[in-house]
Amino acid sequence: MRKFKRLFNEYKKLDSITNEIEAAWDNDPENEELEAEFDKAYIAEHKALTNLMDYIVIYTGGMIDRPTARLMIVKMPERLEALVNKIA
């Protein structure tokens, strides 16, 4: 479960960073440096999301598939975090 918690926290952190960069870029859409930063952050966030989705599928023995895992992570992060904290 520690790995699950680590992967979840990593995804949360990268999601937050991506959102901050995106907000700054929205305020200055011509800024190519912010665009490049956003691209890097988005790639890292997507990789973390994929790692977490795959771990959920593996941990549940396939009872939760990738699309469902993605929905859980993206649409219900608070509930997933409460579950992670409860069992990890």
Contacts in CASP RR format, 6 or more apart in sequence:
PFRMAT RR
TARGET T0000
AUTHOR 0000-0000-0000
METHOD contacts of the structure
MODEL  1
MRKFKRLFNEYKKLDSITNEIEAAWDNDPENEELEAEFDKAYIAEHKALT
NLMDYIVIYTGGMIDRPTARLMIVKMPERLEALVNKIA
1 84 0 8 1.000
1 87 0 8 1.000
1 88 0 8 1.000
2 88 0 8 1.000
3 55 0 8 1.000
4 55 0 8 1.000
4 56 0 8 1.000
4 59 0 8 1.000
4 84 0 8 1.000
4 88 0 8 1.000
5 84 0 8 1.000
5 85 0 8 1.000
5 88 0 8 1.000
7 48 0 8 1.000
7 51 0 8 1.000
7 52 0 8 1.000
7 55 0 8 1.000
8 52 0 8 1.000
8 73 0 8 1.000
8 80 0 8 1.000
8 81 0 8 1.000
8 84 0 8 1.000
10 48 0 8 1.000
10 51 0 8 1.000
10 52 0 8 1.000
11 45 0 8 1.000
11 48 0 8 1.000
11 49 0 8 1.000
11 51 0 8 1.000
11 52 0 8 1.000
11 73 0 8 1.000
12 77 0 8 1.000
12 81 0 8 1.000
14 41 0 8 1.000
14 44 0 8 1.000
14 45 0 8 1.000
14 48 0 8 1.000
15 45 0 8 1.000
15 48 0 8 1.000
15 49 0 8 1.000
17 41 0 8 1.000
17 44 0 8 1.000
17 45 0 8 1.000
18 38 0 8 1.000
18 41 0 8 1.000
18 42 0 8 1.000
18 44 0 8 1.000
18 45 0 8 1.000
21 34 0 8 1.000
21 37 0 8 1.000
21 38 0 8 1.000
21 41 0 8 1.000
22 38 0 8 1.000
24 31 0 8 1.000
24 34 0 8 1.000
25 31 0 8 1.000
25 34 0 8 1.000
25 35 0 8 1.000
25 37 0 8 1.000
25 38 0 8 1.000
28 34 0 8 1.000
49 70 0 8 1.000
49 73 0 8 1.000
49 74 0 8 1.000
52 69 0 8 1.000
52 73 0 8 1.000
53 66 0 8 1.000
53 69 0 8 1.000
53 70 0 8 1.000
53 73 0 8 1.000
54 66 0 8 1.000
54 69 0 8 1.000
56 64 0 8 1.000
56 69 0 8 1.000
56 72 0 8 1.000
56 73 0 8 1.000
57 64 0 8 1.000
57 65 0 8 1.000
57 66 0 8 1.000
57 69 0 8 1.000
64 72 0 8 1.000
72 79 0 8 1.000
72 80 0 8 1.000
73 80 0 8 1.000
END
